[in-house]
Amino acid sequence: MKEESKTEAPFLEQLLDEVTPSANSSDGLDISENINMEDVLNVLNQASVGGLPGISKERLKRQRRGNRMKVYDNGYIFTYDKDSSCGQRSFWRCERKNECPARVHTNPLTNQIIKRLHQHSHEPPNPDELPPWLMLKSEDGTTPPPADYAQTSSPPGTCVLFPCSVLPGASSTLQNLGQLIEQAEEKLAAATETEEGEMNEPPRKRTRKSKNRETGKPPADVVSVKELFLQHPTEFWELFEATRKMVEFLKGDEGPSTASCVTSTETDCDASVSKFLDDIKQSKYKAVFAKFTLDVMRSLSSEELVRLCKNETDALCIFHFLKMRSASSSDVTEAVKIFVREMSSATDEEPIYQMLLLRNRTKEELLSAVEKKGMVDTNAIERFCVPGPGGINVELSDEVVASWKDESVFQISITKGVCRLEPAVQKRSTKIAKGS
């Protein structure tokens, strides 16, 4: 039982790997383009609800009784008998069941031979003794499985399933889904074996072989799963669920891809953006941000960067470096100098001002600088304000301080716990005019 659970657990993963073509194989891509997964789902639904269209239940039942599934193992042919009550084993008996006690048990999900019972009481069958639709042929006279099944990449001990003959009256283009998977597996295995050899061949020969593969005949369309899944309902529903998930995944993955959907090149990337990505070691995203400027990138949220980069870690790294770069640039360009003096009761002929450098341009920074200069005791002041339009008093805030221009001049007056910062440019100009 432990061996069964180990082989059944990765069934869906194996099935998805077999059906989904490899990205490095041109043959696999050809198969992918000729398989319409929605058609497979429609046929699976029809088979599960009302059987195959145009075929009566009595006719299908007779066909299943008269022509059962076959298994090829070590030169002998076994006929399908039944499934276990738990649905986790399939029982197969030798073709000569009346005189041979040999039996095999297989896993219906992985087609792996689990157990062999008894020895055959006869020699392997001759081709003349086998059903004609199996079409076993070999130059040396042996009886291997058909050519479509002989060179698969299945591991040792894996049984080979033969499909039933085509139902009378059905279209000649019908093909079993398991057979299509075996053909795809065979092509991928052959491509892998010849890949190293082709690399050593002359370029002209490699080009000719590539053209021959491209002009090859594509596999037949998948229309029905027929007898295999009607006799094995467990495998039927496992494949149905796996196919549904594959279709949902393909429909949902319609967003822009950084690998295939971006047409811009690194040469189109803005110089400042390119330098920024090089500095933070994220040069691989130059194509993604080819049409962006640094100002536009700073306006992006972290969620938008995650959607663009398709990688949360890299997106957050870019987001934080953008914020750090913005903060460091603001420190240099936005710092202002203001000049402040205390307003005294006596008239000062030559007032002296204190220069305050505000880097962050906030109210807290201003009050701290004024207190350090000894101009104001912030503990004794209840409110701070500046004159507004029409002579109104506007409470001091970060926004007010941020609106001041560089080299602004103020004078401080304190009345009843209220500190007022008034512009002193006009009074200063008047005094200069009188002196002249």
Order of alpha helices (4+ residues) and beta strands (2+ residues): alpha-alpha-alpha-alpha-alpha-beta-beta-beta-beta-beta-alpha-beta-alpha-alpha-alpha-alpha-alpha-alpha-alpha-alpha-beta-beta-alpha-beta-beta-alpha-beta-beta-alpha
